[in-house]
């Protein structure tokens, strides 16, 4: 028997698999707390700019219009603190607050690459229990040693293990359950993440001090890491793909016993005997026409899904006046989208569901442009529809991507180098394209569109400079001759 046939015999979603499954659901909620950290911990409270000392203090609400730096800032407009109030990250330093979230997202990219490779090479279990422990550790360190640059470094590490642990965890979930419940897994894991977003909003509502809130988010990270260390078995499907058939059989026999209460002998086929050195390389993936097509397609669609999903989620605080309600709603609106994904994936399949959900989400976002700004309710409805559409497609993407590839390259090998290839090509292309932009050094900024049309080209600018230089030289010679004539006259 192969692994899928064994699951059919011992139970595709028995008690032990449910225990593992819901543990990973809890882990997804925990990772949501840390990936969405900056929504509250990087929020900007209302503040006042202060200039002068003593009795000659000028107080201005917000950033001054003249652009002159303030002597100090007073964050007394709201009842919460954040890294913004801690380090004065407003006005000319406002970009530093957003940089904290960008650092986390960059860490998620790195972690997805590194941890994906390590998970395929050394197993799922180690990455899964180490990741939340490190996330909790660096989160505490960022509070105990509160310095902005150190805090950024800790957020980078947290992002690395959020991305790596989350991806490997989801792959592991799909590997310990049967085929008939994978759609259910694909729906429930994102729902747990969405619930985590809403839960974080509730936590932030009751805990308004950023250091206390940060420490509070580290507690469940430590708890789930310790739990996985003692309880989580290695993925039997990964062991089987590595040729470690005896170990896979023992774990599957343990599953069978805990599911039914009776011992059952499991005998797997011996044809699959893989090892780390036999895993496909990047060149093997590129040479294979099916793998090449799958990989390039997935890289683009995953990039779009991630960019739109996180863009809409992280900007949730702009949906309304109450940041706590806005962020909670942003998470909760995903839940009906995921139930819809589960139904559609079973009725019309993964591919059409993936396609229609992205088309619906993109169309809803584009229609917002045509709605007047004062029509707040309609714009809100369209924004929610856009979030639901991209959430639905993101839900499909997780399961779809895990099901497409063979186990020995299900995550790491495909992403390990191809992401760098795509990013490298895109960066080189952008470097070439930017040469079409005009030079602006030493030029007045255009005030109207007509100014853009009358702006001289690079060639005409050089011609003008040459002619101006020639004229200046001629004037200089005339001036020298005039001086000499005056001296002779004297």
ABEGO torsion letter per residue (X at the ends): XBAAAAAAAAEABBAAAAAAAAAAAAAAAAAAAAAAAAAAAABBBBBBBBBEBEABBBBBBEBBAAGBBBABBBBAABABBBAAAAAGBBEAAAAAAAAAAAAAAAAAAAAAAAAAAAAAAAEAAAAAAAAAAAAAAAAAAAAABBBAAAAAAAAAAAAAAAAAAAAAAAAAAAAABBAAAAAAAAAAAAAAAAAAAAAAAAAAAABABAAAAAAAAAAAAAAAAAAAAAABBBBAAAAAAAGBAAAAAAAAAAAAAAAAGBBBBBBBBAABBBBAAABBBAAAAAABAAAAAAAAAAAAAAAAAAAAAAAAAAAAAAABABAAAAAAAAAAAAAAAAAAAAAAAAAAEAAAAAAAAAAAAAAAAAAAAABBAABAAAAAAAAAAAAAAAAAAAAAAAAAAAAABBAAAAAAAAAAAAAAAAAAAAAAAAAAAAAABBBABGBBBBABAAAAAABBBAAAAAAAAAAAAAAAAAAAAAAAAAAAAAAAAX
